[in-house]
Amino acid sequence: MFPLKSTLLSFLLTTSPAEGVNVKQLTDQSSGHMIGGMMDISLIQASHRRKVQAVDEIQTDASPCPGNPFLWKIIEDESGKHVGFGVGTLHFPTDLALTDDAYGSIIHAVEDSCGIYGELDLMDGMVAQELADCVGDLNVEAAKIADIQDEDLRLSYENVSREFAVLAAGAGADAESIDIIHQQLLQLSLYSILSFITFSNTPEYEEYFLQKLFGMPPSSLDQTLLSLGRPNGGVEEVSTQCEILAALIFPPEELNEAELRLALNQTFSGILNMYKCGDIDTFTIAQEMNFEQSMAGSEFMISLLDTRNEQMAAGIDEILKVSDDRVLFAFGASHWTVGEKSLDVLLKGYGYSLEYVPNYAKDDAEDLSNEECEVVFNSIDGVFDLIGVSNSTASTPVLSGDSESPSASPVSSPSKSTASPISSSDNTASPVSGGSSLNVFKASIAPVLCAFGSMYLY
């Protein structure tokens, strides 16, 4: 059976670096118009905006939103010592996921920490390549649009993928260039196409969607935090998340057309707004309901959450035991509070407790310097290295208030940093001009699939 239920996509946003969306039913007729042998991109974009503006299926609670971060102190029970932080992330760009105040609190926790660990070390190029290889292998046997038996439904998917091709080709592209990209999209797994659909149907994500199509998706909150790690790392193996992705990418014989129709209407708007609202209790209740509706107790859901939480809790304990300074752990928000094997529960077995922090002020932080964390900034790789580990020429941009280095905090507000605050600022993608080759477009999609493969709230 097709394993992607409407509630599951939103749940995935809080367990791994992936995303979700709410979209109106797509029509069976293409919204593109041929003018002088060229597709009018402005009409496509206008049609896209009309569709997403009408989408409002998931509502957050009407109560006021505190706008607080998903931030906890990790306390060692025996000594009462504050040994680290836990940050529950949403695998979306920082400015979409957090209020300015919530982001400020998290950055102060970053300044009060040395090492930062995520699910995967997303700053490691080898990790990204391994995940890309995994996705490529899975795509070979996965169901494609052509495998949809219902003609009208298949046409709906073909038309929306055509719209994506028009956007990717860029304004002024000729029909032949659009066709090349469209054919490449048709070779992607349906799961990959669904990820594009869900993002395109999320109004909040509209300004980033083109970047995602062009293979240069904006940095997520997780990546932003990892780029500030002194040093950074991950607690999971790529194989763990690859196994989960393998369970989601279904073969042709498992297609469920009723589910595929529902999937056309997916959106990440509801979970995005709920996360940004910062009401952890409401968020936890909603996610536990999603868990119950999304094959709770199945082998897949156990692997997605419980098994990974057990590995994460063990990893946290192992790292804290050998760390002299505070360490920050940034995992999908659902890992921390959802279920009977949440990190909140499991860490108690290792002698740690989580203490919720609705606001962490600058005065609360020790403001550790790079020297105290024993790191230097690797200007080639754009990450902090332990002193003596890297042979690259190093400089020391500071996270903390070190007067001998540049600005005290490389990130000031979420609205000013949607990409890694350490990487170069010229990473905004520009539309692919007409004549883009299949190979270029295929390569550009790889990071998108990697991001979706790692999944958003988990």
C-alpha positions in Angstrom: 0.0 0.0 0.0 1.1 3.5 -0.7 2.6 4.6 2.7 2.3 8.4 2.4 -0.7 9.6 4.3 -1.5 13.3 4.5 -0.6 13.5 8.2 2.7 11.7 7.7 4.3 14.3 5.5 3.8 17.0 8.2 5.1 14.6 10.8 8.3 14.1 8.8 9.0 17.8 9.1 9.9 17.4 12.7 11.9 14.2 12.7 14.6 14.8 9.9 15.6 17.6 7.6 12.5 17.3 5.1 9.3 19.3 4.4 5.5 19.3 3.8 2.7 21.3 2.0 -1.0 22.0 1.5 -2.2 22.5 -2.1 -5.5 22.8 -3.9 -6.5 20.0 -6.3 -4.6 20.6 -9.5 -6.7 20.8 -12.6 -6.3 18.2 -15.4 -5.6 20.9 -17.9 -2.2 22.6 -18.2 -2.2 26.2 -17.0 0.7 27.0 -19.4 0.0 29.0 -22.6 2.1 28.9 -25.7 2.9 32.3 -27.1 5.0 32.5 -30.2 6.3 29.0 -29.6 7.3 29.9 -26.0 5.7 29.2 -22.6 4.6 32.3 -20.8 6.1 31.9 -17.3 4.2 34.8 -15.8 0.9 33.0 -16.4 2.3 29.8 -14.8 3.5 31.8 -11.8 0.1 33.6 -11.5 -1.7 30.3 -11.7 0.5 28.9 -9.0 -0.1 31.9 -6.7 -3.9 31.5 -7.1 -3.8 27.9 -6.2 -1.7 28.3 -3.0 -3.6 31.4 -1.8 -6.8 29.3 -1.5 -5.1 26.6 0.6 -5.8 26.7 4.3 -6.7 23.2 5.4 -4.5 23.1 8.5 -5.2 25.6 11.3 -3.3 26.2 14.4 -5.0 26.7 17.7 -6.7 30.1 18.1 -4.9 30.8 21.3 -2.1 33.5 21.3 1.2 32.3 20.0 4.1 32.8 22.4 6.7 32.6 19.6 9.1 30.7 21.8 11.9 28.5 20.7 12.0 24.7 21.1 14.9 25.0 23.5 15.9 23.0 26.5 18.8 22.9 29.0 20.2 19.5 29.5 20.9 19.0 33.2 23.1 16.3 34.7 20.9 14.9 37.5 23.6 13.8 39.9 25.5 17.1 39.9 22.7 19.5 38.9 25.2 20.9 36.3 23.9 22.4 33.1 25.9 20.4 30.5 24.2 21.2 27.2 21.2 22.3 25.2 18.6 20.6 23.1 17.0 22.4 20.2 14.0 21.0 18.4 14.3 22.0 14.8 12.0 22.3 11.8 13.9 21.5 8.7 13.0 24.8 7.0 14.9 28.1 6.4 15.5 29.9 9.7 13.4 33.0 8.8 10.3 30.9 8.0 10.6 28.6 11.1 11.4 31.1 13.9 10.4 34.5 15.3 13.3 36.9 15.8 13.0 36.4 19.6 13.1 32.6 19.3 16.1 32.8 17.0 17.9 35.1 19.4 17.4 32.7 22.3 18.8 29.8 20.2 21.8 31.9 19.1 22.6 32.8 22.7 22.5 29.1 23.5 24.9 28.5 20.6 27.3 31.2 22.0 27.1 29.3 25.3 28.2 26.0 23.7 31.1 24.7 21.8 30.2 21.5 19.8 26.9 21.4 17.9 25.6 18.0 16.8 22.8 17.3 14.4 21.1 14.2 13.2 23.5 14.0 10.3 26.6 16.2 9.9 25.1 18.2 7.0 28.3 20.3 6.7 30.3 17.2 5.7 30.5 16.9 1.9 31.0 13.1 2.1 27.8 12.8 4.1 25.9 14.7 1.4 27.4 12.6 -1.3 26.5 9.4 0.5 23.0 10.5 0.9 22.8 11.6 -2.8 24.1 8.2 -3.8 21.4 6.5 -1.7 18.7 8.6 -3.3 20.0 7.8 -6.8 19.9 4.1 -6.1 16.4 4.2 -4.7 15.1 6.2 -7.7 15.9 3.4 -10.1 13.1 1.1 -9.0 10.7 3.7 -7.7 7.3 4.4 -9.2 7.2 7.2 -11.7 4.4 9.4 -13.0 4.1 7.1 -16.0 3.1 4.3 -13.6 -0.1 6.0 -12.6 -2.9 4.0 -14.3 -5.7 6.5 -14.0 -5.4 8.7 -17.1 -6.8 11.9 -15.6 -4.7 11.6 -12.4 -1.6 10.9 -14.5 -2.3 13.9 -16.6 -2.6 16.0 -13.4 0.8 15.0 -12.4 2.3 15.5 -15.8 0.8 19.0 -16.0 2.2 20.0 -12.6 5.6 18.6 -13.5 5.4 20.7 -16.7 4.8 23.8 -14.6 7.9 23.0 -12.6 9.9 22.6 -15.8 8.8 26.0 -17.0 9.9 27.6 -13.7 13.2 25.7 -13.8 13.9 26.7 -17.4 13.4 30.4 -16.6 11.7 33.3 -18.4 12.3 33.3 -22.1 13.2 29.6 -22.4 12.1 28.0 -25.6 9.8 25.0 -25.7 12.6 22.6 -26.5 14.5 23.5 -23.4 11.4 23.2 -21.2 10.7 19.7 -22.8 14.2 18.6 -21.9 13.7 19.5 -18.2 10.2 18.1 -18.2 11.4 14.7 -19.4 14.0 14.7 -16.7 11.3 15.4 -14.1 9.2 12.6 -15.4 12.1 10.2 -14.7 12.1 11.1 -11.0 10.4 9.0 -8.4 6.8 10.0 -7.5 8.0 10.6 -4.0 10.4 13.2 -5.3 7.6 14.9 -7.3 5.4 14.9 -4.3 8.1 16.8 -2.4 8.2 19.5 -5.1 4.4 19.6 -5.1 4.2 20.0 -1.3 6.8 22.8 -1.3 5.1 24.6 -4.2 1.8 24.5 -2.4 3.3 26.2 0.7 2.7 29.9 0.3 5.3 30.7 2.9 7.9 28.9 0.9 7.2 30.6 -2.4 10.2 32.8 -2.6 12.5 29.8 -2.0 10.8 27.3 -4.3 12.7 28.4 -7.4 16.0 28.0 -5.6 14.9 24.5 -4.6 14.1 23.6 -8.2 17.5 25.0 -9.3 19.2 22.6 -7.0 20.3 25.3 -4.5 17.8 25.0 -1.7 18.1 27.6 1.1 19.9 26.4 4.2 17.7 24.9 6.9 17.7 25.9 10.5 19.7 22.7 11.1 22.4 23.6 8.6 22.6 27.2 10.0 23.2 25.8 13.5 25.7 23.2 12.4 27.7 25.8 10.5 28.2 27.5 13.9 29.4 24.4 15.7 32.8 24.6 17.3 33.2 21.9 16.0 30.1 20.3 14.4 29.1 16.7 14.0 26.2 14.2 13.6 24.9 11.3 15.8 23.3 9.2 13.0 24.7 7.3 10.1 23.5 8.1 6.6 22.4 4.4 6.3 19.8 5.0 9.1 18.0 7.7 7.2 18.5 6.0 3.9 16.6 2.9 5.2 13.7 5.2 6.2 13.7 6.8 2.8 13.7 3.4 1.2 10.5 2.6 3.1 8.8 5.7 1.7 9.8 5.3 -2.0 7.3 2.9 -3.3 7.4 0.6 -6.3 4.8 0.8 -9.1 2.8 -2.1 -7.8 2.1 -0.3 -4.5 0.6 2.9 -5.9 -2.7 3.9 -4.3 -4.5 6.4 -6.5 -6.7 7.6 -3.7 -3.6 8.5 -1.7 -2.1 10.2 -4.8 -5.1 12.4 -5.2 -4.8 13.4 -1.5 -1.1 14.0 -2.0 -1.8 16.7 -4.6 -3.3 18.8 -1.7 -0.4 18.4 0.7 1.0 21.5 2.5 3.6 22.3 5.1 1.8 25.5 6.1 0.0 24.1 9.1 3.1 22.5 10.7 5.2 25.5 9.8 2.8 27.9 11.5 2.4 25.6 14.5 6.2 25.3 15.0 6.7 29.1 14.6 3.9 29.7 17.1 6.2 28.1 19.7 3.5 26.5 21.9 5.3 23.2 22.7 2.4 21.5 24.5 0.0 22.1 21.6 2.6 21.1 19.1 3.3 17.8 21.0 -0.3 16.9 21.2 -0.8 17.6 17.5 2.2 15.5 16.5 1.2 12.6 18.7 -2.2 12.6 17.0 -0.4 12.6 13.7 1.7 9.7 14.9 -1.4 7.7 15.8 -2.9 8.4 12.4 0.3 7.6 10.5 0.7 3.9 11.0 1.5 4.1 14.7 3.1 0.9 15.9 4.2 -0.1 12.4 7.7 -1.1 11.8 8.2 2.1 9.7 7.0 4.5 12.5 9.0 2.7 15.1 12.2 3.1 12.9 11.3 6.7 12.2 11.0 7.8 15.8 11.6 5.2 18.6 14.7 3.4 17.2 16.3 6.6 16.2 15.6 8.3 19.5 17.3 5.4 21.3 20.4 5.9 19.1 20.3 9.7 19.6 20.0 9.4 23.4 23.0 7.1 23.5 24.9 9.4 21.3 24.1 12.4 23.5 25.3 10.6 26.6 28.5 9.4 24.8 29.3 13.0 23.7 28.5 14.7 27.0 30.7 12.2 28.9 33.8 13.4 27.1 32.9 17.1 26.7 34.4 19.7 29.1 32.2 22.4 27.7 28.5 22.6 27.0 27.3 20.9 23.8 24.2 21.8 21.8 22.1 19.1 20.0 19.8 20.1 17.2 17.4 17.4 16.1 13.9 17.5 14.6 11.4 18.8 17.2 9.3 15.6 17.4 12.3 13.6 18.7 12.4 15.6 21.9 8.8 15.4 23.2 6.6 13.0 21.1 5.9 9.5 22.2 6.8 7.1 25.0 10.4 7.0 23.8 11.0 10.7 23.3 14.4 12.1 24.2 12.8 13.7 27.2 12.0 10.2 28.5 15.1 8.3 27.3 17.6 10.8 28.6 16.3 10.2 32.1 17.7 6.7 31.9 21.2 8.2 31.3 20.9 10.6 34.2 19.9 13.7 32.4 16.8 15.9 32.6 15.4 18.5 30.1 14.5 21.9 31.4 12.4 24.0 29.0 13.8 27.5 28.3 11.2 29.8 26.8 13.8 32.6 26.6 17.6 32.5 26.8 19.0 36.0 27.1 22.5 37.1 26.1 23.2 37.8 29.7 22.5 34.1 30.5 25.2 32.9 28.2 28.9 32.6 29.1 29.7 33.7 25.5 32.5 31.2 25.0 35.3 32.3 22.7 36.8 30.2 19.9 40.0 29.8 22.0 38.0 28.4 24.9 36.4 26.0 22.5 39.8 25.2 21.1 38.8 25.8 17.5 39.8 27.9 14.5 37.7 28.8 11.6 38.5 26.8 8.4 38.0 29.5 5.7 38.2 26.8 2.9 35.5 24.5 4.2 33.5 27.1 6.0 33.4 25.3 9.4 35.3 25.4 12.7 38.1 22.9 13.1 39.6 21.7 16.4 43.0 23.4 16.8 45.7 21.2 15.1 43.2 19.1 13.1 43.0 21.0 9.9 45.9 22.0 7.6 43.8 24.7 5.9 44.6 28.3 6.5 42.4 29.4 9.4 40.9 32.6 10.6 38.7 33.2 13.6 35.3 34.8 12.9 33.6 34.7 16.2 30.4 33.5 17.6 31.1 35.1 20.9 32.2 38.5 21.9 35.9 38.1 21.1 37.4 41.5 20.5 40.3 40.1 18.4 37.9 38.7 15.8 35.2 40.1 13.5 31.6 40.5 14.5 30.5 39.0 17.8 27.7 37.0 16.3 27.7 36.0 12.6 23.9 35.7 12.6 21.8 38.6 13.8 18.3 37.7 12.9 16.5 35.0 11.0 15.4 37.5 8.3 19.0 38.3 7.5 20.3 34.7 7.3 18.5 32.1 5.4 21.8 30.5 4.3 24.7 29.4 6.3 26.0 32.5 8.1 29.6 31.4 7.5 29.3 30.6 3.8 29.7 33.2 1.1 26.7 35.5 0.5 26.5 34.9 -3.3 24.7 31.5 -3.0 21.4 32.6 -4.3 20.4 30.6 -7.3 19.5 32.2 -10.5 17.1 30.6 -13.0 18.6 28.1 -15.4 18.6 29.7 -18.8 17.0 28.1 -21.8 19.1 25.2 -23.2 19.9 23.6 -19.8 21.1 20.0 -20.3 19.5 16.9 -18.7 22.7 16.3 -16.8 22.7 19.8 -15.3 19.1 19.5 -14.2 19.6 16.0 -12.9 22.6 17.2 -10.8 20.7 20.2 -9.6 17.9 18.0 -8.2 20.2 15.9 -6.0 20.5 18.2 -3.0 16.7 18.7 -3.0 16.2 14.9 -2.8 18.8 14.7 -0.1 17.0 17.3 2.0 13.7 15.5 1.5 15.3 12.2 2.3 16.5 13.4 5.6 12.9 14.5 6.4 11.7 17.7 8.4 10.5 17.2 12.0 12.3 13.9 12.6 
